Amino acid sequence: MLKRLLHKLEDPKRPLLGPNLKALKFWGLLLPENFIMRQIYILLHLSVILFTASECVDVWFVKSNITLLLNNLKITMLATVSVCKISTFLFWQNDWKKIIGYVIEADIMQRKTNDIIKQTIIKKFTKYCRKITYMYWCLMYTTVIIVMVQPIIKYFSSPVYRENVRNGNETYLQVVSSWVPFDKNTITGYLIASVIQSYGAIYGGGWITSYDTNAMVIMVFFRGELELLRRDCANMFGTESSPVTEQVSKERLKDCHRRYVALIEHARLFDSCLSPIMLLYMFVCSVMLCVTAYQITIETNPMQRFLSAEYLVFGVAQLFIYCWHSNDVLYASQDLMLGPYESTWWMHRISYRKNIFILIAQFRKRIVFTAGPFTELTVPTFINV
C-alpha cells in the first residue's frame, strides 16, 4: 500500500520534482488555473494567516504567565516564518515557476545521456531527493501530531495538572496558544478552540513541508547539475584513446558555457527568493532554541521534556538541512573549475587552450545561498547559531 502511494506521487514528466510539485499543488502554493479552486485556496491561506495573527494577539493575554508565554512564542515565531514563506511564494509565484521550469527542463535534458557515470550521478541524487522529502514530511507531521496530542498526554500523565484543572487553579493546555472571541476555558469553548488550532497546525504543517522540501530538492539539483557539468567539461575533447573532432569539441564547450550561464542566472534568482526567509529563519531559530532549551530545564514531567525536545529537534533540523545543502552547492561550485583540467586539454592547440582558460575563469565564481546580506548558509554558520 505504501509503495502504491509513493508511486502515485511520481510524475514521469517531472522525474526529479514530481512529489514536491504535487505537494505544492495540494497545499495551494502553486495556485490552480481554475478560478473557483484558486479562490478557495486563497481563502484557506487567508484563514491560516488570520489564525497566526490570533497567536500573536494571544501573547498580550498570556504575558504574565512565563510558561504560557514561552509556549506561545516558540510556536508563534515558527508560524510567522511559515506565513512569510507562503506570502513570498505567492507574491513571487512567477519567479518560482521560472526556477521550477528551469529545473525540470535541465533535469530532463541530462537524463537523455548515455554516459553511465552521469546516469549514476542522476540516479543517486534522485534517490536522495526522495529520501529527504519523505523523511522531512514524516518529521514535520510527527511534530504536528505531537503538538495536537500534547494537551491529552499532559492531562493523563500529570495527576497534579489534572487536579489543578478540576479545581480551576489551572487552565486547559491548548493545542496552539491563540486568541478566540469566546471563553476557551469552558469545555465547549476549549473543544471548539482545539479544532480551530488543530486545523491551523495541520495546514501550517502542509505549508512548511511543501515549501521546504521543494527548496531543498532545488538545492540538491544545483549541486547535481554542477557535478554533471564538471563531468561534461572533463569529457569535452573525448578521451585520450578516443578523441572527438574539433567541431564536436567546440559544440561541447559552447554547451558547457550555456549551461553554466543558465545555472548562475537561476541560482541567483533562487537565492533572491529564499534569502529574506532565511534571514528571518536565523533569528527565529536562535530565539526558539533558547526558549525550548529553557523549557526542558524547568519542566519536571519526563513526557513534557520529551515533547519539548522533539520540537527542538524539528526546529534545529530545518535550519541545518538548509545550511547543509547550501554548503554542498558551495563546494561543488568550487570544484567545477577542475572539470576542464580533467580533460585532454594538453593534446590541443594554443587557441583551444585559451577558450578553456576563459571557461575556467568563469567557473571561479562561488555559488552559495545567503540569509539576507549578512551571512551565508553554510555549516559553519549553523554551528555559530
C-alpha positions as CSV (number, residue, x, y, z in Angstrom):
1,M,0.0,0.0,0.0
2,L,2.8,2.4,0.9
3,K,4.6,1.6,-2.4
4,R,1.4,2.3,-4.3
5,L,1.0,5.6,-2.6
6,L,4.7,6.6,-3.3
7,H,4.3,5.5,-6.9
8,K,1.3,7.8,-7.3
9,L,3.4,10.7,-6.1
10,E,5.8,10.2,-9.0
11,D,5.4,12.1,-12.3
12,P,7.2,10.8,-15.4
13,K,7.2,14.3,-17.0
14,R,8.9,15.7,-13.9
15,P,11.2,12.9,-12.7
16,L,13.0,14.9,-10.0
17,L,10.4,17.3,-8.7
18,G,7.3,15.0,-9.1
19,P,6.3,14.6,-5.4
20,N,7.3,18.1,-4.5
21,L,5.2,19.7,-7.2
22,K,2.2,17.6,-6.2
23,A,2.7,18.7,-2.6
24,L,2.9,22.4,-3.7
25,K,-0.3,22.0,-5.7
26,F,-2.2,20.0,-3.0
27,W,-1.5,22.7,-0.3
28,G,-2.2,25.5,-2.7
29,L,1.2,27.1,-3.0
30,L,1.1,26.7,-6.8
31,L,-2.3,28.2,-7.4
32,P,-4.5,26.3,-9.9
33,E,-5.7,27.8,-13.1
34,N,-9.4,27.1,-12.3
35,F,-10.9,30.3,-10.9
36,I,-13.1,28.7,-8.2
37,M,-10.3,26.4,-6.9
38,R,-7.9,29.4,-7.0
39,Q,-10.2,31.5,-4.8
40,I,-10.8,28.6,-2.4
41,Y,-7.1,28.1,-1.9
42,I,-6.6,31.9,-1.4
43,L,-9.4,31.8,1.3
44,L,-7.6,28.9,3.0
45,H,-4.3,30.7,3.0
46,L,-6.0,33.8,4.5
47,S,-7.7,31.8,7.2
48,V,-4.3,30.4,8.4
49,I,-2.7,33.9,8.2
50,L,-5.6,35.2,10.4
51,F,-5.1,32.3,12.8
52,T,-1.4,33.1,13.0
53,A,-2.3,36.7,13.8
54,S,-4.6,35.4,16.6
55,E,-1.5,33.6,18.0
56,C,0.4,37.0,18.1
57,V,-2.6,38.7,19.8
58,D,-2.7,36.0,22.5
59,V,0.9,36.9,23.5
60,W,-0.7,40.0,25.2
61,F,-3.1,38.0,27.2
62,V,-0.5,35.4,28.5
63,K,2.4,37.8,29.1
64,S,2.0,37.5,32.9
65,N,2.5,33.7,32.8
66,I,6.0,32.8,31.7
67,T,5.2,29.1,30.9
68,L,2.3,30.1,28.6
69,L,4.3,32.9,27.1
70,L,7.2,30.6,26.2
71,N,4.8,28.0,24.7
72,N,3.2,30.7,22.6
73,L,6.4,32.3,21.5
74,K,8.1,29.1,20.2
75,I,5.1,28.1,18.1
76,T,4.0,31.6,17.0
77,M,7.5,32.6,15.8
78,L,7.7,29.4,13.6
79,A,4.2,30.1,12.3
80,T,5.2,33.6,11.4
81,V,8.1,32.3,9.4
82,S,5.6,30.0,7.6
83,V,3.3,32.9,6.8
84,C,6.3,34.8,5.4
85,K,7.3,31.8,3.3
86,I,3.9,31.3,1.8
87,S,3.3,35.0,1.3
88,T,6.5,35.5,-0.6
89,F,5.9,32.3,-2.6
90,L,2.5,33.5,-3.7
91,F,3.7,37.1,-4.5
92,W,6.8,35.8,-6.3
93,Q,4.9,33.0,-8.0
94,N,6.2,33.8,-11.4
95,D,9.9,33.7,-10.2
96,W,9.3,30.4,-8.5
97,K,7.6,29.0,-11.6
98,K,10.6,30.1,-13.7
99,I,13.0,28.3,-11.3
100,I,10.9,25.2,-11.3
101,G,10.6,25.2,-15.1
102,Y,14.4,25.5,-15.4
103,V,15.0,22.6,-13.0
104,I,12.5,20.4,-14.9
105,E,13.9,21.2,-18.3
106,A,17.6,20.9,-17.3
107,D,16.9,17.6,-15.5
108,I,15.1,16.0,-18.4
109,M,17.9,17.1,-20.8
110,Q,20.5,15.4,-18.6
111,R,18.5,12.2,-18.2
112,K,18.8,11.6,-22.0
113,T,22.5,10.9,-21.6
114,N,24.2,7.6,-22.5
115,D,27.1,8.3,-20.2
116,I,27.0,5.6,-17.4
117,I,28.7,7.8,-14.9
118,K,26.2,10.7,-15.4
119,Q,23.3,8.2,-15.2
120,T,24.7,7.0,-11.9
121,I,25.0,10.6,-10.6
122,I,21.4,11.4,-11.6
123,K,20.0,8.2,-10.0
124,K,22.0,8.9,-6.8
125,F,20.6,12.4,-6.5
126,T,17.1,11.5,-7.4
127,K,17.1,8.7,-4.8
128,Y,18.5,11.2,-2.2
129,C,15.8,13.8,-3.1
130,R,13.1,11.2,-2.4
131,K,14.6,10.2,0.9
132,I,15.0,13.7,2.2
133,T,11.5,14.7,1.0
134,Y,9.7,11.7,2.7
135,M,11.8,11.9,5.8
136,Y,11.1,15.6,6.2
137,W,7.4,15.0,5.7
138,C,7.5,12.3,8.4
139,L,9.4,14.6,10.8
140,M,7.0,17.5,10.2
141,Y,3.8,15.5,10.7
142,T,5.3,13.7,13.7
143,T,5.8,17.2,15.2
144,V,2.2,18.3,14.2
145,I,0.7,15.2,15.8
146,I,2.8,15.7,19.0
147,V,1.6,19.3,19.2
148,M,-2.0,18.2,18.7
149,V,-1.9,15.4,21.3
150,Q,0.3,17.2,23.8
151,P,-2.7,18.5,25.9
152,I,-4.2,15.0,26.1
153,I,-0.9,13.4,27.1
154,K,-0.3,16.1,29.8
155,Y,-3.8,15.6,31.1
156,F,-3.4,11.9,31.6
157,S,0.2,11.8,32.6
158,S,0.2,14.5,35.2
159,P,-2.1,14.0,38.2
160,V,-1.2,17.4,39.6
161,Y,-2.1,19.2,36.4
162,R,-5.4,17.1,36.2
163,E,-6.3,18.1,39.8
164,N,-5.5,21.7,39.2
165,V,-7.7,21.8,36.1
166,R,-10.6,20.2,38.0
167,N,-10.2,22.8,40.9
168,G,-10.0,25.7,38.5
169,N,-6.4,26.6,39.6
170,E,-5.1,25.9,36.1
171,T,-6.5,26.3,32.6
172,Y,-6.6,23.6,29.9
173,L,-3.4,23.3,27.9
174,Q,-4.1,24.5,24.3
175,V,-3.0,22.8,21.1
176,V,-1.6,26.1,20.0
177,S,-1.9,29.2,22.1
178,S,-4.2,31.6,20.2
179,W,-6.9,34.2,20.8
180,V,-10.5,33.3,20.2
181,P,-13.6,35.6,20.6
182,F,-15.2,33.3,23.2
183,D,-14.3,31.7,26.5
184,K,-11.9,28.8,25.8
185,N,-11.8,27.8,29.5
186,T,-15.2,26.1,29.3
187,I,-15.2,22.6,27.9
188,T,-17.3,23.6,24.9
189,G,-15.1,26.6,24.1
190,Y,-12.0,24.6,24.6
191,L,-13.1,21.9,22.2
192,I,-14.0,24.4,19.5
193,A,-10.7,26.3,20.0
194,S,-8.8,22.9,19.8
195,V,-10.5,22.1,16.4
196,I,-9.5,25.6,15.1
197,Q,-6.0,25.2,16.4
198,S,-5.6,21.7,15.0
199,Y,-6.7,22.9,11.6
200,G,-4.1,25.7,11.8
201,A,-1.4,23.2,12.8
202,I,-2.2,20.7,10.1
203,Y,-2.4,23.3,7.3
204,G,0.6,25.1,8.6
205,G,2.5,21.8,8.5
206,G,1.5,21.4,4.9
207,W,2.8,24.8,4.1
208,I,6.2,24.1,5.7
209,T,6.7,20.6,4.2
210,S,5.8,21.6,0.7
211,Y,7.9,24.8,0.7
212,D,10.9,23.4,2.5
213,T,11.2,20.1,0.6
214,N,10.8,22.0,-2.8
215,A,13.6,24.4,-1.8
216,M,15.8,21.6,-0.6
217,V,15.4,19.5,-3.7
218,I,16.2,22.5,-5.9
219,M,19.4,23.0,-3.9
220,V,20.3,19.3,-4.4
221,F,19.6,19.8,-8.2
222,F,22.1,22.7,-8.3
223,R,24.7,20.5,-6.7
224,G,23.9,17.7,-9.1
225,E,24.0,20.0,-12.1
226,L,27.4,21.3,-11.1
227,E,28.7,17.7,-10.8
228,L,27.3,16.8,-14.2
229,L,28.7,19.9,-15.7
230,R,32.1,19.1,-14.3
231,R,31.8,15.6,-15.9
232,D,30.9,17.1,-19.3
233,C,33.8,19.6,-19.1
234,A,36.2,16.6,-18.4
235,N,34.8,14.9,-21.5
236,M,34.9,18.0,-23.7
237,F,37.5,16.6,-26.0
238,G,36.7,12.9,-25.6
239,T,39.3,10.6,-24.2
240,E,42.9,10.1,-24.9
241,S,42.2,6.9,-26.8
242,S,39.0,8.2,-28.4
243,P,39.3,11.9,-29.2
244,V,36.4,13.8,-30.8
245,T,36.6,16.2,-33.8
246,E,37.3,19.9,-33.4
247,Q,33.7,20.7,-34.4
248,V,32.3,18.4,-31.7
249,S,34.6,19.8,-29.0
250,K,33.6,23.4,-29.9
251,E,29.9,22.5,-29.6
252,R,30.6,20.8,-26.2
253,L,32.5,23.8,-25.0
254,K,29.6,26.1,-26.0
255,D,27.1,23.8,-24.3
256,C,29.1,23.9,-21.1
257,H,29.2,27.7,-21.2
258,R,25.5,28.0,-22.0
259,R,24.5,25.6,-19.1
260,Y,26.7,27.4,-16.7
261,V,25.3,30.8,-17.5
262,A,21.7,29.4,-17.1
263,L,22.7,27.8,-13.8
264,I,24.2,31.0,-12.4
265,E,21.1,33.0,-13.5
266,H,18.6,30.7,-11.8
267,A,20.8,30.2,-8.7
268,R,20.8,33.9,-8.2
269,L,17.0,34.1,-8.8
270,F,16.5,31.2,-6.3
271,D,18.7,33.0,-3.7
272,S,16.8,36.2,-4.1
273,C,13.5,34.3,-3.3
274,L,15.0,32.3,-0.4
275,S,17.4,34.8,1.2
276,P,14.9,37.1,3.1
277,I,13.2,34.0,4.5
278,M,16.5,32.5,5.7
279,L,17.4,35.8,7.4
280,L,14.1,35.6,9.4
281,Y,14.7,31.9,10.0
282,M,18.1,32.5,11.6
283,F,16.6,35.0,14.1
284,V,13.6,32.8,14.9
285,C,15.7,29.6,15.3
286,S,18.1,31.4,17.7
287,V,15.2,32.5,19.9
288,M,13.3,29.2,19.6
289,L,16.5,27.3,20.6
290,C,16.8,29.4,23.8
291,V,13.1,29.2,24.6
292,T,12.8,25.4,24.1
293,A,16.1,24.7,25.9
294,Y,14.9,26.7,28.9
295,Q,11.6,24.8,28.9
296,I,13.4,21.5,29.0
297,T,15.4,22.6,32.1
298,I,12.4,23.8,34.1
299,E,10.0,21.0,33.1
300,T,9.6,18.3,35.7
301,N,7.4,15.9,33.7
302,P,9.5,13.4,31.6
303,M,6.9,13.2,28.8
304,Q,6.8,17.0,28.5
305,R,10.5,17.1,28.4
306,F,10.5,14.6,25.5
307,L,7.8,16.6,23.6
308,S,9.8,19.8,24.0
309,A,13.0,18.0,22.9
310,E,11.3,16.7,19.8
311,Y,10.1,20.2,18.9
312,L,13.6,21.5,19.5
313,V,15.0,18.8,17.1
314,F,12.5,19.8,14.4
315,G,13.4,23.5,14.7
316,V,17.1,22.8,14.5
317,A,16.7,20.3,11.7
318,Q,15.0,22.8,9.4
319,L,17.9,25.3,9.6
320,F,20.5,22.5,9.5
321,I,19.2,21.0,6.3
322,Y,19.2,24.3,4.5
323,C,22.8,25.1,5.7
324,W,24.0,21.6,4.8
325,H,22.7,21.6,1.2
326,S,23.8,25.2,0.6
327,N,27.2,24.1,1.8
328,D,27.2,21.2,-0.7
329,V,26.4,23.6,-3.5
330,L,29.3,25.9,-2.4
331,Y,31.9,23.1,-2.5
332,A,30.5,21.7,-5.8
333,S,30.8,25.2,-7.4
334,Q,34.4,25.4,-6.2
335,D,35.3,22.0,-7.6
336,L,33.7,22.8,-11.0
337,M,36.8,24.5,-12.3
338,L,38.6,21.2,-12.0
339,G,36.5,19.8,-14.9
340,P,38.4,21.4,-17.8
341,Y,41.7,20.4,-16.2
342,E,40.5,16.8,-16.2
343,S,40.0,16.9,-20.0
344,T,42.7,16.1,-22.5
345,W,43.3,19.9,-23.0
346,W,47.1,19.3,-23.3
347,M,46.6,17.5,-26.6
348,H,45.1,20.6,-28.4
349,R,46.4,23.8,-29.9
350,I,47.1,27.0,-28.0
351,S,43.9,28.7,-29.4
352,Y,41.8,25.9,-27.9
353,R,43.6,26.3,-24.6
354,K,42.7,30.0,-24.5
355,N,39.0,29.1,-24.7
356,I,39.4,26.6,-21.9
357,F,41.1,29.1,-19.7
358,I,38.3,31.6,-20.3
359,L,35.8,29.0,-19.3
360,I,37.8,28.1,-16.1
361,A,37.9,31.8,-15.2
362,Q,34.1,31.9,-15.4
363,F,33.9,28.8,-13.2
364,R,35.8,30.6,-10.4
365,K,32.5,32.2,-9.2
366,R,31.3,30.9,-5.9
367,I,27.7,29.8,-5.8
368,V,26.4,30.0,-2.2
369,F,22.9,30.8,-0.8
370,T,22.6,33.5,1.8
371,A,20.5,34.6,4.8
372,G,20.0,38.2,3.9
373,P,23.0,40.5,3.2
374,F,24.7,39.4,6.4
375,T,25.6,35.8,6.3
376,E,25.9,32.7,4.1
377,L,24.0,29.5,4.5
378,T,26.9,27.1,5.4
379,V,27.6,24.5,8.1
380,P,29.9,26.9,9.9
381,T,27.1,29.4,10.1
382,F,24.8,26.8,11.5
383,I,27.4,25.9,14.2
384,N,27.7,29.6,15.1
385,V,23.9,29.8,15.6
